[in-house]
Amino acid sequence: MKNKRFTAVATAAAIMLGVCGCAGNTASSTVGGSTDVSSASSEAKDLEEVSVVLDWYPNGSHVFLYDAIEEGYYEEEGLKIKVEFPSNTNDAISMTSAGKADIGFYYMHDVIQANANQNIPVVSIGAAVQNPVNVLMSLGDKNIKTVADLKGKKIGYGGSVLNEAFVKTMLKNAGLKEDDAELIDVGFELMSSMTTGQVDATIGGFVSHEVPELENQGFTVNYIKPTENGVPDYTELVFVTSKENAEKNADKLTRFLRATKKGYEHVKANPEKGVENLLKNQNTENFPLNKDVETKSVATILSLAEKDGAPFLSQSEETWTNNIKWMLDTGVITKSVDAKDMIVKLVD
């Protein structure tokens, strides 16, 4: 899925300066089943709207959000959720930092980049997926099972400086040189670049999406985890907001997180219902979902949403600090920043 991540953080800075107004161009849909049904009632009039900008169109990564909408958990907290899909470079950061959205669903490394490279004051208020989902993957017939097997191979990626750093770190960790493998920018075509033989492997695909999607197409897939090959452990997906919003609207954001956690617990207990609620909210025009793929995706996300000592939504200052150091050492960021300035704890 990281082939669909937008990487020009500078756009966020431009929005903060008023150069471009992305809110008017962002595809959006107010979703929420019973929220719409009750909108004419006095109770519905009391619901407070929360706008949430996703990293992409609805998929398994967002199952907790859509489950909480369909099960009415946000309404129980007095909230109505407006989900918006990105149409410009990392809208989840640019729109929240500019006050055009309440919450963004995005990536820990991008929050660090925004703060360090662009001085954009966005913070994470909770971790949606504690474990990494970005993997280096290849088709089975390439027989790439370790980083050492990448020597002499072509690796496709989406042009991200971060994924370049992942590959270079992995190669170095395996005792290889940077030029022992060739990086090729394949844009958004991570899967097709492999299936057509343009590259031998790719970095940036999600174990929770591209892997089951390729398997559903009949391919055998091997994948290698960057965090088992030199890259520090990190949190993949986080809920983002502006520092100002976190201070001024802590109560509303806390209620959002409480309801989202209820969605997580419900999906954990009823994964089939979670998939059903997700499929109800798919964007069939731009990103239709396959039930079998999303069933596998949700199972994977559930297995990665928490880890020992790190329950759903919790955040580790040590994890952020380790990644800041690694990003500085690899040139992904140009200056160091303090993890404490990017983490806000609103729920236990």
N, C-alpha and C positions, 0 to 999 in steps of 0.2 A: 504493500500500500504506500510505502514511502516514495514510490515512483510518482505518486499523485500529490505528494507534499510540495507546497510552493516554498521556494527558498529565498526569495528576494526580501530580506528583512527591511531593506531600505524603503520599501513601499509603506511599511508601517510608520516610519518616520515622516514620510511625505504626507500621510493622512493626518498625523498629529499636527502638521503645519498647515493643514487645510488645503493642500495641493489637490488631493483627490477625495471625493466623497463616495466611498464604496458602498455605504448602506443602501443607496438608491439602486445600485446595480446588483445587489446580492440576491440570488434566488432564495426565496424563503417560503415557509409554509407554517402556519400556526396549527399545530397538531395537538391532539389530546382528547379524543373521544368524548368523554363525559363533560369535559370543559366546554366544548362547543354546544353540547346539548343543554347545559345549564346556564349558558351565557345570558339568557333573558331573565333569569331569576335574580332576586335581590342578593342571594348568596353569591352568585357568580360575579355580580358587580363589585363585590368586595375582594375578588381575587386580584392579586398583584402580579403583573406580568413580568416574566423573566425571559430575556432573549438570550438564546444559546447558539453560538456559531460553531458548526462542526468543522472538522478537518477535511471532510469529504462527504459524499452522499451517505445515507444510512447504510450501515453494514454491521457485522457482528460485534465490532468494537463498541458500538453505541447501544447494545442491547439493554443495559441497565437503565439508560435514560428513557428509551421507548417503553420499557416494561413499567417503569414508574408512572409514565404518562397514562398508559392504558389501564393500569390498576388503580388510578386515582390518588396515588401517594402525594403528588404535588398539590392537588386540590385540598387534601387533608392538612397541608401546611399553609393553605391560603394562597397558593401560587397557580398561575397559568403559564405554561411554557410555550414560547414562540421559538421554533427551531429554524435556523437559517443555514443555508448551504453556501460555501465559499465560491466566489466568482473571480477573486483577485488574489494576489500573492498573500499568503498566510493571513487571511482575514481574521482568523481566531485571535491573533495578536493585534493586528492593526485596528480592528474595530473595537476591541475591548480597551485598548490603550487610548483611543480617541473618544471613548464614552459613547460609542454608537451601538454597543452591545454589552450585556451584563457579564456574560461568561463565554469563554472560548474553550473548545475541546482540542488540545494540541499536545506538543511534545516538550519534554523537559529540556532537551538540548537547545531547542529553539527559544525557549524562555531565557536561557543563559545567554545565547547569542544576542538576543534583543537587548538585554540589559548591558552586556559587555561591549558590544560593537556599535550599538545605536543609542545607548542611554535611554531606552524606552522602559519606563517604570511599570512593567507587568509582573505579577506574582502568581504563584501556584497556590491554590487553596485546598487542593486534595489530589491524591493520585488515583486515577481510574484503573490503571493496569500497572501493578508494581514491577512486573518483570518485563524484560525486553521482548519484543516480537519481531524486530528486524533481524533477518538472517541472510547469510550468503548461500544461495541455493543453486542447484544445478540438476539437470535431468540425469536419470539413473545411468543412461548409456555412456555418460562422460566419466563415470567412475571416480568422481571427485568426492572423497570422503574426509580428507584432512586438508589443512592449509598447505601442507607440503605438495599436495597433488595439484596445486594451482600454478606451479612453475611451468612457464611457457604457455599459459592459458590466457584467454581474453575474458575480461570481467566487465560486464555491462553495469552501468549505474545511471542515475537520473541527473547527473551534473551537480550533485550536492557535495560541498566541501566536507561536510560531516562524513558522508559515506566514503569519500576518498581517504579520510583520516582513519576510518574503520579498517579499510583494506590495507593501508600502509602499516598500521599497527599490527594487524594480524600477520602480515608477511614478515615483519621484523621479529615478531615473537616466535616465528617458526624458523628463524635463522636465514630467511630469504632476503634478497635485495628488492627495492621498490620496482626496479625494471625487470624483475624475474617474471612478472605478470603484466599484461597490458590492460589499462583501464580505458573503456570506450563509453562515451556518453551516448546512451540510447534513448534519452528523453523518457517519455512515459511507457515505452515499449519493453518493459522488463520481461514479461512472459513471452511475447512474440519473438523477441531477439534471441531467446533460447530455443524456442520450438522451430525457428527457421535456420538455426545454426550460425547466426551472426556472431554470437558469443558463446563461450563455454559455461559461464556462470554469471549470476547477477547478485548485486548487493542492494538492499533497499526493499525487497519484498517481505511481506509479513508471513510468519509461520501460521498466523490465524486467517489469512485470506488467500494470498497467491499460492501457497502450498496446497490447501484443499481444492482450490480452483483448478490447478494443473492436474491434480489427482483425479478430479471429477472428469477431466478431459481424457483420462486414460494414461497419463504419464506417471512414471515412477520418479519421485523427487528425493534428492539428497540435500541436506542443508547443514550448515556449520554455524554455530552461535559465536558471534564476535566476542561476547563476554567470557567465553571459555578459551579465548585465544588472544589475550592481551588487553582487550578493551575493558575498562572498569565497569562493574555492575551498575546498572542505572534503571530508573523508572521510565517506562515508555510514554504513557499517556497521562496527562494531568488536566485539571480544570484551571483555566487561566482567567484572571481579571486584572483590572488596573489597580495599582496601589491605592489610588484615591477611592475607588469603588469599594475595595476591601475594608477601608476605614469607615466610610460613610454608610455603607449598606451591609454591615456585617450580619445583622439579624436576617435579612432576606437571603443572603448567601448561605447562611447556616441552615435555614429551612430548606433551601434547595439541596444541600448536601445530605441532610437527614432523609429527605424523600428519595434521593438517588440511592442512598445506602439501603433503603427498604426495597428498592427495585433490584439491587444486587442480591440481597438475601432471598427475595422471591424467585429470581432466576436460578439461583444456586439450588433452591429446593424444587423448582419446577422448570427445568431447562426447556422442555418442549413448549410450555406456555410462553416462555421468554422468546423463543424463535417465532412463535405465532404472532406475538405482539410486535416483533421487529418487522416481520413480513407485511403486516398491516400498514406499516409506515414507509415501505420502500419507495424509492423514486423510480418508477417503472420506465419513465421516458429517458432518463439519463444514466441510471445505474440499477437495472433490474437484478433482483436477487434470486438465487437458486436455493431451494429449501435444503437440499442435501449438503451443499457447500456451507450454508449458514449454520446448519446444525453442527457440523464439524467445527466451524469458526467459533461458535458460542462455547462449545465444549473446551476449546483451546483457551479462549479468553478467560473462562471460569478457572482454568488451571493456573493461569498467570496473574489473575487479578490480585492475589495475595501471596505472601511468602512468609516463612518463619520469622516472627518478630515484626512483621510489617503487614498489618491488616488493611483491608480496603479503606482507602482515603488517607491513610497515614503517610507521613513524609519523613525521610531521613536526611538530616542536615549533613551527616557524614557522606552519604551517597552523592549529594549535590556537590559537596566540597571536592570529593575525589574526581568528579567529572569536570569541574571547573579547572582543576589542575591539569588534567589530561588534555582538555580542549586548548588550554594555554600552551602547553608543551608541544602540541601538534599544529599550532597556528590557526585553529578554528576560531578562536577569539583573540583579540588584540590586547586585552588587558584583563587582569583578574578582577573578580567581583566577589562579594560576600554572600554566601548561601543564605544567611539569615535575612538578607534584604529581599529574597525572592520566595520565601516560604511563609505562608500565613496559616496558622492553625485555628480552625473554627469549630471542629468537631473532634471528639475523642475517638 
